[in-house]
Amino acid sequence: MAGQPQGADTIIEARWIVPVEPPGAVLTGHSIVVTAGKIAAILPSTEAAQRFSAARRIALAEHALIPGLVNLHTHAAMTLMRGMADDRALMDWLNNHIWPVETRLVSDQFVHDGTLLACAEMLRGGVTCFNDMYFFPEAAARAALAAGMRAALGIIVVEFPSPYAADAQDYLNKGLATRDALRDEPLLTFCMAPHAPYTVSDRSLQHVAMLAGELDIPIHMHLHETDDEIRQSVVNFSLRPLARLRALGLLGANLIAVHAIHLTPDEIGLLAAQGCHVAHCPSSNLKLASGIAPVAELRRHAVNIGIGTDGAASNNRLDVLHEMRLAALLAKGASGEPTALPAHQALEMATLGAARALALEDRIGSLTVGKCADITAVNLSGVELSPCYDPISHLVYVAGREHVSHVWVNGVLLVEEGSFVKLDCAELESRAAHWKGRIREVEASATPGSAR
């Protein structure tokens, strides 16, 4: 019958909708209509009520709806090592603390449990998709799917053996087999993930570049994180890391350069010319005293930047809302320009910019009709958020993850009024306590400098 309301799964009515596209837009008194996991319509709430009949209608009178946040760089399973070895330099932290524990304990179960714990933390903070780099990606995939999250999983490559693989070729073989087994999972995608220039040989990097081109997937790699990394590269290869990657064929529109702190003006221009992306991890960079990424200069050269947390072992939070605020403040402070990274652009980095780096911008990253219904609701009421003149400014500079009320991935409600719909907090805390005990045993018996 003409005029009969269309069926829908969910209608979410909110005070504000911040779609990210177009930049800086804010819709007041609108609703998002969700059908079959996709955004079917965004329209004034009165019109939505007339045109659609939904199985569930959720009214969020003091909330802003934003695209689900995208964590562009993390090592999710390392959440089990949160706070284990703080306040140390990067190579001391890796060689004498992180790598010895990984050598002894990393396993399928370790990665599953640590990733599931990370998923819970990220979901509660409004993150709906994460880009992971770690061992046993199949275990990480099971955890992400159990949580209902979207994940880009790294096919990790390093030269040294681990409990996961014996050598670079073994890492590749196992990672590619995992991708083949899971390639039809709608919530999962994959990246080539060579760890860093100092842990991967020229031969392996060339192989990675070839595979990334053949499979049309991103390359996710730590790059120019520390001064020491660059000095070692000059000594060992007579090239800075970025120049070495260029010579090996890794620079291009599929490269996600993680950290990208120590860059010359020419290197910034090279990243821009090659269409590379940067994963900016401000808290981890500060905590490890690695430096401050030149975000203002990168943006001036139109380099696409997304925001990552890094792992909880070096952050110690998987809190993209916090990283978004810190990124905006650091860009201003480091450049001396208060306009260096406005709030709406910081939000874009944490959503559409990160999605673009993962080649997922056609699916996620903005609230657009036809895209997946990955949506986060942030409650902007309360004395600590009052008054609110500009919801985008509030999202970046005022609100925290404690204000996230609802989270949907692919139209499925995973967090409701701050509580998990699927996950069991008591079980997650029990698993974390078990692994803490195991890690303490390893720490007590480890000999400094013995790993790698």
Secondary structure, DSSP 8 states (H G I E B T S, - for coil): -TT--EEEEEEEEEEEE--SSSTT--EEEEEEEEETTEEEEEEEHHHHHHHEEEEEEEEEEEEEEEE-EEEEEE-GGGGGGTTSS-S--HHHHIIIIIHHHHHHH--HHHHHHHHHHHHHHHHHTTEEEEEE--S-HHHHHHHHHHHT-EEEEEEEE-SS--SS-SSHHHHHHHHHHHHHHHTT-TTEEEEEEE--GGGS-HHHHHHHHHHHHHHT--EEEEES--HHHHHHHHHHHSS-HHHHHHHHT--STTEEEEE--S--HHHHHHHHHHT-EEEE-HHHHHHTT-----HHHHHHTT-EEEE----TTSSS---HHHHHHHHHHHHHHHHT-TTSS-HHHHHHIIIIIHHHHTT-TTTSSS--TTSB--EEEEE--SGGG-S-S-HHHHHHHT--GGGEEEEEETTEEEEETTEESS--HHHHHHHHHHHHHHHHHHHHH--TT---
